[in-house]
Structure formats: C-alpha cells, structure tokens
Amino acid sequence: MQKGFLNREVLKMAEAFDKLYTYITQFPFVRYALIVGVLIALCSSLLDVTFDEDFAKGTGVKASEYNLILAVVIAVIIVLAMNLVGSLLISALVIFPALSAMRVFKSFKSVTVCSGVLSVICTLLGICISIVYETPVGSTIVAVDLAAFGIFMMIGKFSGRVKA
C-alpha cells in the first residue's frame, strides 16, 4: 500500500459525507424519506425485535443491531421534532398517538400505521389551529393529540375494545 493512500481514501469518504449532509440539511423532505425508507426496508426484522426479542434471536435476527437501528431512528425523529415544538413536548407527541391507536387496534402493524397517520393529522391540524387562533404551536398540537386520544378512547369503549 502506498504511503498516504489511506489518508486520501478517508478524505474522499469525508467529502462524500459532507456532500450528503449538505444535501440532507438543504432539503428536509430527504431526512423524512430516509427515515421512512429505513423503517420500510427493515420492517419485518424490527417487528420481530420489538414484539419479542428472544423469539427474534431464536430465528437468527441480530436483535442488538436492530435495537440500535431502532434507537437511532427514534433519536433522529425526536431531534427533528424538537425544531418544531421544543424538547418538553416531545414525549407527549410520541406517546399520545400510540396510546390512541392502542385503544382501537390490537395488532402491532395496525397500531403503528394508525399512530403514524394520527400523528401527521394531529400535527397538521394543530399547526392550522395555532395559525388561526395565534396560539403556541407545540401546546396546540398536544391539545389536538389529547382530543384525539379522547375520541379514540370513546371509540374503543363503545366498540368493546377497551373495558376500563
């Protein structure tokens, strides 16, 4: 190997990552597309790991690697959401849609899809209400999430899905 070969390769790799980072920061939709792409590509393995880690290990899935991927994806989503609402409201925005969906649906896939769709709808509705009534964006989105939780709780109660 030539002297300095490794340095040139590292420099090329650093330049490539710099270009990718610049592209991702200039076009926010690319970030979301990458996150959705990772989740779709690894859907079955992530489902196995999140549902039953021991079963996933037994079937040959490298659970520790998928746990790391899932943690990184969730961290990226939380960091991206902090720009919109601030760090204190993130937990409510992550928890409410999932709790709402769990009131109506039983399967993991249904809960995941419903909570994702509900999260987008509540966010857009919260932003619109916040613009019209000149209220803080973050807390308005959480209020819409809370209202959606109440609606889903009633639907679950009347349909017999939730006993309490």
VEXDREN-2710 file (C-alpha; in Angstrom, 1 decimal):
% VEXDREN-2710
k/r/px/py/pz
1/MET/0.0/0.0/0.0
2/GLN/1.3/3.4/-0.9
3/LYS/2.1/6.0/1.8
4/GLY/-0.8/8.4/2.1
5/PHE/-3.3/6.1/0.3
6/LEU/-5.4/5.7/3.4
7/ASN/-5.5/9.4/4.0
8/ARG/-6.8/10.1/0.5
9/GLU/-9.5/7.4/0.9
10/VAL/-10.5/8.9/4.3
11/LEU/-10.6/12.4/2.8
12/LYS/-12.8/11.2/-0.1
13/MET/-15.1/9.5/2.3
14/ALA/-15.3/12.6/4.5
15/GLU/-16.1/14.7/1.4
16/ALA/-18.9/12.3/0.4
17/PHE/-20.4/12.5/3.8
18/ASP/-20.1/16.3/3.8
19/LYS/-22.0/16.5/0.5
20/LEU/-24.7/14.1/1.8
21/TYR/-25.0/16.2/5.0
22/THR/-25.3/19.4/3.0
23/TYR/-28.0/17.9/0.7
24/ILE/-30.0/16.5/3.6
25/THR/-29.9/19.8/5.5
26/GLN/-31.0/21.8/2.4
27/PHE/-33.9/19.5/1.6
28/PRO/-35.7/18.5/4.8
29/PHE/-38.0/16.0/2.9
30/VAL/-34.9/13.9/2.3
31/ARG/-34.5/13.3/6.0
32/TYR/-38.0/12.0/6.3
33/ALA/-37.7/9.9/3.2
34/LEU/-34.6/8.3/4.6
35/ILE/-36.3/7.5/7.9
36/VAL/-39.3/6.0/6.2
37/GLY/-37.1/4.1/3.8
38/VAL/-35.1/2.6/6.7
39/LEU/-38.3/1.6/8.5
40/ILE/-39.8/0.0/5.4
41/ALA/-36.6/-1.8/4.5
42/LEU/-36.2/-3.3/7.9
43/CYS/-39.9/-3.7/8.8
44/SER/-40.1/-7.4/9.5
45/SER/-36.9/-7.6/11.5
46/LEU/-37.8/-4.5/13.5
47/LEU/-41.3/-6.0/14.1
48/ASP/-39.7/-9.2/15.4
49/VAL/-37.3/-7.4/17.7
50/THR/-39.9/-5.0/19.1
51/PHE/-42.5/-7.7/19.6
52/ASP/-40.4/-10.5/21.2
53/GLU/-36.6/-10.1/21.3
54/ASP/-36.0/-13.7/22.5
55/PHE/-38.0/-15.0/19.6
56/ALA/-36.1/-12.8/17.2
57/LYS/-32.8/-14.0/18.5
58/GLY/-34.0/-17.6/18.1
59/THR/-34.9/-17.1/14.5
60/GLY/-31.5/-15.7/13.7
61/VAL/-32.2/-12.0/13.8
62/LYS/-29.3/-9.9/15.3
63/ALA/-31.5/-8.3/17.9
64/SER/-28.8/-6.0/19.3
65/GLU/-28.1/-4.5/15.9
66/TYR/-31.8/-3.9/15.2
67/ASN/-32.3/-2.4/18.7
68/LEU/-29.5/0.1/17.9
69/ILE/-31.1/0.9/14.5
70/LEU/-34.4/1.5/16.1
71/ALA/-32.9/3.7/18.8
72/VAL/-31.1/5.8/16.2
73/VAL/-34.2/6.2/14.1
74/ILE/-36.2/7.3/17.1
75/ALA/-33.5/9.6/18.2
76/VAL/-33.4/11.3/14.8
77/ILE/-37.2/11.6/14.8
78/ILE/-37.1/13.3/18.2
79/VAL/-34.3/15.6/17.2
80/LEU/-36.1/16.7/14.1
81/ALA/-39.3/17.2/16.1
82/MET/-37.5/19.4/18.6
83/ASN/-37.2/22.1/15.9
84/LEU/-41.0/22.2/15.7
85/VAL/-42.2/22.0/19.3
86/GLY/-39.3/22.1/21.7
87/SER/-37.9/19.4/23.9
88/LEU/-40.5/19.4/26.7
89/LEU/-43.4/18.5/24.4
90/ILE/-41.7/15.6/22.6
91/SER/-42.7/12.9/25.0
92/ALA/-46.4/13.9/24.6
93/LEU/-46.1/13.9/20.8
94/VAL/-44.5/10.5/20.8
95/ILE/-46.8/8.9/23.3
96/PHE/-50.3/10.2/22.6
97/PRO/-50.7/8.9/19.0
98/ALA/-49.5/5.4/20.0
99/LEU/-51.8/5.3/23.1
100/SER/-54.7/6.5/21.0
101/ALA/-54.2/3.8/18.3
102/MET/-53.8/1.1/21.0
103/ARG/-57.3/1.9/22.2
104/VAL/-58.8/0.8/18.9
105/PHE/-56.4/-1.6/17.3
106/LYS/-54.7/-4.8/18.6
107/SER/-52.1/-5.8/16.1
108/PHE/-48.7/-4.1/16.0
109/LYS/-48.9/-3.2/12.4
110/SER/-52.3/-1.6/12.8
111/VAL/-51.2/0.4/15.8
112/THR/-48.0/1.5/14.0
113/VAL/-49.8/2.7/10.9
114/CYS/-52.7/4.3/12.8
115/SER/-50.3/6.1/15.2
116/GLY/-48.2/7.4/12.3
117/VAL/-51.3/8.7/10.4
118/LEU/-52.8/10.1/13.5
119/SER/-49.6/11.9/14.4
120/VAL/-49.4/13.6/11.0
121/ILE/-53.1/14.6/11.1
122/CYS/-52.9/16.0/14.6
123/THR/-49.7/17.9/13.8
124/LEU/-51.2/19.5/10.7
125/LEU/-54.4/20.3/12.5
126/GLY/-52.5/21.7/15.4
127/ILE/-50.4/23.9/13.2
128/CYS/-53.5/25.2/11.4
129/ILE/-55.4/25.9/14.6
130/SER/-52.3/27.6/16.0
131/ILE/-52.1/29.9/13.0
132/VAL/-55.8/30.8/13.1
133/TYR/-56.0/31.4/16.8
134/GLU/-52.5/32.6/17.3
135/THR/-51.6/30.1/20.0
136/PRO/-48.2/28.3/20.6
137/VAL/-47.7/25.6/18.1
138/GLY/-46.4/22.9/20.4
139/SER/-49.0/23.1/23.0
140/THR/-51.8/23.3/20.4
141/ILE/-50.6/20.1/18.7
142/VAL/-50.5/18.4/22.1
143/ALA/-54.1/19.6/22.8
144/VAL/-55.2/18.2/19.5
145/ASP/-53.4/14.9/20.3
146/LEU/-55.3/14.9/23.7
147/ALA/-58.6/15.4/21.9
148/ALA/-57.8/12.6/19.5
149/PHE/-56.9/10.4/22.4
150/GLY/-60.4/11.1/24.0
151/ILE/-62.1/10.3/20.7
152/PHE/-60.2/7.1/20.3
153/MET/-60.9/6.1/23.9
154/MET/-64.6/6.5/23.3
155/ILE/-64.5/4.6/20.1
156/GLY/-62.6/1.8/21.9
157/LYS/-65.1/1.8/24.8
158/PHE/-68.2/1.7/22.6
159/SER/-66.8/-0.9/20.3
160/GLY/-65.9/-3.1/23.2
161/ARG/-62.1/-3.0/22.7
162/VAL/-61.4/-1.3/26.0
163/LYS/-63.1/-2.4/29.2
164/ALA/-62.0/0.4/31.5
END
